[in-house]
Amino acid sequence: MRNLDERGVPGVMIATTAFEQAAAVQSASLGFEPAIVFVPHPIQNRTDAEIQAVADDALEAIVGAMTTE
């Protein structure tokens, strides 16, 4: 993401809330703060409909992160 970001290509990392602290630590260690949208944890045991609802709920935040400088 950093390489793309430096070339002006927007990107957003999507992760579950269980990884918020890990993402903060990794970002700090790399000196790069990517746009991140966190969705509810867990993901793996959800039905297709539940995953669609998670995606629908996150869409506005994802688009916002992609278009914000």
C-alpha positions in Angstrom: 0.0 0.0 0.0 2.8 2.4 0.8 4.3 2.0 -2.7 1.0 2.6 -4.3 0.2 5.5 -2.0 3.6 7.2 -2.9 2.6 6.9 -6.6 -0.8 8.6 -5.9 -2.9 5.4 -6.1 -5.4 5.3 -3.2 -5.9 2.2 -1.2 -7.7 1.2 1.9 -6.8 -1.7 4.2 -9.9 -3.6 5.6 -9.4 -5.6 8.7 -11.5 -6.8 11.6 -11.6 -5.0 14.9 -9.4 -7.7 16.5 -6.5 -6.3 14.5 -6.8 -2.7 15.5 -3.8 -2.7 17.9 -1.7 -4.8 15.5 -2.4 -2.4 12.7 -1.4 0.6 14.9 1.9 -1.1 15.9 2.7 -2.1 12.4 1.9 1.4 11.0 4.1 3.0 13.7 7.0 0.7 13.0 6.8 1.4 9.3 6.3 5.1 9.7 3.3 4.9 7.4 -0.3 5.4 8.3 -2.5 3.7 5.7 -6.2 4.3 5.5 -7.8 1.5 7.4 -11.5 0.6 7.8 -12.2 -1.9 10.6 -15.2 -4.2 10.4 -16.7 -6.4 13.1 -14.8 -9.5 14.2 -15.0 -12.4 13.4 -15.6 -12.9 9.7 -14.9 -16.6 9.0 -18.1 -18.0 10.4 -20.5 -15.6 8.8 -23.0 -16.5 6.2 -22.9 -14.9 2.7 -25.7 -12.6 3.7 -23.9 -11.6 6.9 -20.7 -10.8 5.0 -22.8 -8.8 2.5 -24.2 -6.8 5.4 -20.7 -6.1 6.8 -19.6 -4.9 3.4 -22.6 -2.7 2.9 -22.1 -1.2 6.4 -18.4 -0.5 5.6 -18.9 0.8 2.1 -19.3 4.5 3.0 -16.2 4.5 5.2 -14.2 2.7 2.5 -15.2 5.2 -0.2 -14.6 8.0 2.2 -11.1 6.7 3.0 -10.3 6.3 -0.8 -11.3 9.9 -1.6 -9.9 11.7 1.4 -6.4 13.2 1.3 
